[in-house]
Structure formats: C-alpha cells, structure tokens
Amino acid sequence: MSGGKQVLAIIKKDILSELRTKEMVIAMLLFIILAMVIFSQAFNAGETSLVKFSGGLLWVAFLFTSLLGLNRSFVHEKDEGCLEGLLMSPVDRPLIYFGKMLGNLLFLLVVEAIAIPIFIVLFRVNISPSVVAPFVTTILLGDIGIAAVGTLLSTISINTKTRDLMLPILFLPISIPLLIAAVSATGGFLSGGELADSYAAMRFMAVYDIIFLLVAYALYDFVIGE
C-alpha cells in the first residue's frame, strides 16, 4: 500500500470512529457556539461595533475549541490499544502523524464551517467579497498550524499521567506567534483597512506551518516511540 493510501486509511478510520460516537465534533461545536454567544452578549455586539476586536474573539474561540479535539485525537488509540496496533503495522510513523493531523484538521474545518456563519450573524460582520478568498485562506493557514502543532504535542502528552493538562501547557505558548498573526490577518480583512499587514501576517503563518510540519516529520518517529 502506498504512503498516500496509508494516510487516507488512517483518516478514514478516524472519521468512521467519530461518526459512531460523534462525541468530539458535537463537544467542539457546542463549545464554540457557546463561546460566541457569550462574547456577543458580553460586548453588546448588537449595539457596539466589534469589527476591530472580532478577529481576536474569533481565534480565541477557535484555539480553545481545537484543544477539545486535539485532546481526544489519541485517547481512543491509547485506551483501547489501537496505538500499539498502529506502531506494529507496516506504516511509516511520520505517515501516522500526517493521517492524524489531517483528520484533526478536517474535524476543525467542519466545526468552523458551521461556526463562522453564526459568528457573522451574532457580531453583524460585513465581509467584502474581495477579501473572502484571503479570509478563508487565513482560516485554513491557522487551522493547519493548529493541527500540525497540536497533533505533535498530543502524541507527546498522551503518554503522560496528566495528559489532559499537559497538552494546553505545551500547546498554548508555542501557538502564540501563530495566533497573533492570525488575529492580525483576520482583523485586517474584517475591518476593510490596509491589507499589507494582513498579507504579511499570512506569509508568516505559511512559514510557521511549513516549519512545524517539517519538525514533526523529522521528530515523529522518536516522539511516538517514547
């Protein structure tokens, strides 16, 4: 079986597992909708323009929602002995990483596809048609970075006694540069102001994603074996 088919097999396994339980996606969706409702009420979104702050509020919701999914990405494999089966299977360990990472990315995108229209309605955000494509690209770049870093750190934390606590401790400091760039880019597109800074932030996000994907590829054989 080729490497691409092995990665697809891992993604398919995760999708089928989630379709049976639906616990991860539902938990993520409920959390992000609740966060947006609370934010909109706390800042009186109906009375005050929040365009300046909307990028930050959106990515705070995305970041903490992603932690729910990342925390669960290896739990079933570890608790049910599937992780040992993956390690004994004739699959290169970096391919396990890419399969899990793409699965986490897919779940995050599904949740965000539902949450973003709700965000637009609650915060009364008007997105210019000319920035829809870069706005979506920014979301995708941010999600790739979150999934890339989160999947690597989730693999590390799953082997610790305090795995539910360890992932946020490791993940949040490393994700700060990505979050700052994502907020800057998203805020620029939503406010309709000068876009030079937004495109510069997008370039930083792309470099961030590439670096951590390469780091994960180089280290995953060691990380998952520990």
C-alpha positions in Angstrom: 0.0 0.0 0.0 1.4 3.4 -1.0 2.0 6.1 1.6 -0.9 8.2 0.4 -3.3 5.3 0.8 -2.0 4.6 4.3 -2.6 8.2 5.3 -6.1 8.0 3.8 -6.8 4.8 5.7 -5.9 6.5 9.0 -8.1 9.4 8.1 -11.0 7.1 7.2 -10.6 5.2 10.5 -10.8 8.4 12.5 -13.9 9.6 10.5 -15.7 6.3 11.0 -14.8 6.3 14.7 -16.2 9.8 15.1 -19.3 9.0 13.1 -20.1 6.2 15.5 -19.7 8.3 18.7 -20.0 11.9 17.4 -18.7 13.0 20.8 -15.7 15.1 19.7 -17.4 17.2 16.9 -20.5 17.8 19.0 -18.5 18.9 22.0 -16.4 21.2 19.8 -19.4 22.6 18.1 -21.3 23.3 21.4 -18.3 24.9 22.9 -17.6 27.3 20.1 -21.2 28.3 19.7 -21.5 28.9 23.4 -18.3 30.9 23.4 -19.5 33.1 20.6 -22.9 33.7 22.2 -21.2 34.7 25.5 -18.7 37.0 23.6 -21.5 38.7 21.7 -23.5 39.3 24.9 -20.6 40.4 27.0 -19.5 43.0 24.4 -23.0 44.1 23.4 -22.5 43.1 19.8 -25.9 44.4 18.8 -25.1 48.0 20.0 -21.3 48.4 19.5 -19.1 47.8 16.5 -16.8 44.9 17.3 -15.1 44.7 13.9 -11.8 45.8 15.5 -11.9 43.0 18.0 -13.7 40.4 16.0 -10.5 38.7 14.7 -9.2 38.2 18.3 -12.5 36.9 19.6 -12.9 34.5 16.6 -9.4 33.0 17.1 -9.7 32.7 20.8 -12.8 30.6 20.2 -11.1 28.6 17.5 -8.0 27.9 19.6 -9.8 26.6 22.7 -12.2 24.6 20.6 -9.3 22.9 18.9 -7.9 21.8 22.2 -11.1 19.7 22.8 -10.5 17.8 19.6 -6.7 17.5 20.0 -7.0 16.2 23.5 -9.2 13.4 22.1 -7.2 12.6 19.0 -5.1 9.9 20.6 -7.3 9.0 23.6 -9.1 6.1 21.9 -6.0 4.7 20.4 -4.2 4.8 23.7 -7.1 3.5 25.9 -8.2 0.8 23.5 -4.7 -0.4 22.5 -5.1 0.8 18.9 -1.9 2.9 19.2 0.2 -0.3 19.7 -1.5 -1.8 16.6 -0.6 1.3 14.6 3.0 1.1 15.8 3.2 -2.6 14.8 1.6 -2.1 11.4 3.9 -1.7 8.3 3.2 2.1 8.3 6.0 4.7 8.5 5.5 6.6 11.7 5.5 10.1 10.0 2.6 8.9 7.9 0.7 8.2 11.2 1.3 11.8 12.1 0.0 13.1 8.7 -3.0 10.9 8.9 -3.9 12.1 12.4 -3.1 15.7 11.6 -5.3 15.8 8.5 -8.1 14.1 10.5 -7.8 16.8 13.2 -7.7 19.5 10.5 -10.9 18.0 8.9 -12.8 18.0 12.1 -11.8 21.5 12.9 -12.8 22.8 9.5 -16.2 21.1 9.7 -16.9 22.8 13.1 -15.7 26.2 11.8 -17.8 25.9 8.6 -20.8 25.9 10.9 -19.5 28.4 13.5 -18.3 31.1 11.1 -21.8 32.0 9.7 -23.1 32.1 13.3 -20.2 34.4 14.2 -21.1 36.7 11.2 -24.7 36.9 12.3 -24.0 37.4 16.0 -21.3 40.1 15.5 -23.0 41.7 12.5 -19.8 41.4 10.4 -19.8 42.5 6.8 -17.1 40.8 4.8 -16.3 42.4 1.5 -16.5 39.9 -1.5 -13.0 41.0 -2.4 -11.5 39.6 0.8 -13.5 36.4 1.1 -10.7 34.3 -0.6 -7.8 35.7 1.6 -10.1 35.4 4.7 -10.7 31.8 4.0 -7.0 31.2 3.3 -6.1 32.8 6.6 -8.5 30.4 8.4 -7.0 27.5 6.6 -3.4 28.5 7.3 -4.3 29.0 11.0 -6.0 25.6 11.2 -3.1 23.8 9.5 -0.7 25.3 12.1 -3.0 24.4 15.0 -3.4 20.8 13.7 0.3 20.5 12.9 1.5 21.6 16.3 -1.4 20.1 18.3 -1.1 16.6 16.8 2.6 16.5 17.6 2.1 17.7 21.1 -0.9 15.5 21.6 1.3 12.5 20.8 3.7 13.6 23.5 1.1 14.4 26.1 -0.9 11.1 25.7 2.0 9.2 27.3 1.9 11.3 30.4 -0.2 10.9 33.5 -1.6 14.4 33.3 -2.4 14.2 29.6 -5.5 16.5 29.7 -3.5 19.2 31.5 -0.2 18.7 29.7 -1.4 19.5 26.1 -2.7 23.0 26.9 0.5 23.7 28.9 2.7 22.7 25.9 0.4 23.9 23.1 -0.6 27.5 24.1 2.9 29.0 24.4 4.0 27.5 21.1 0.8 28.6 19.3 1.1 32.3 20.4 3.0 33.5 17.3 0.5 31.8 15.1 -2.4 33.2 17.0 -1.0 36.8 16.9 -0.5 36.5 13.1 -4.0 35.0 12.6 -5.6 37.8 14.6 -3.7 40.4 12.7 -4.6 39.0 9.3 -8.3 38.2 10.1 -8.8 41.6 11.8 -7.5 43.4 8.7 -9.7 41.6 6.4 -12.8 42.1 8.5 -12.2 45.8 9.2 -11.5 46.5 5.5 -8.5 48.6 6.3 -4.9 48.5 5.0 -4.3 44.9 3.8 -0.5 45.0 3.6 -0.1 43.9 7.2 -2.7 41.2 6.7 -0.8 39.7 3.8 2.4 39.9 5.7 0.8 38.0 8.6 -0.4 35.3 6.1 3.1 34.8 4.9 4.3 34.4 8.5 1.6 31.8 9.1 2.6 29.9 6.0 6.3 29.8 7.1 5.1 28.8 10.6 3.1 25.9 9.2 5.9 24.7 7.0 8.5 24.8 9.8 6.3 22.8 12.2 5.3 20.2 9.6 9.0 19.6 8.8 9.8 19.4 12.5 7.0 17.0 13.1 8.1 14.8 10.2 11.7 14.8 11.4 10.9 14.0 15.1 7.7 11.9 14.9 9.5 8.6 14.7 11.1 9.4 18.1 8.1 11.1 19.6 5.6 8.3 19.1 8.0 5.7 20.1 8.6 7.2 23.6 
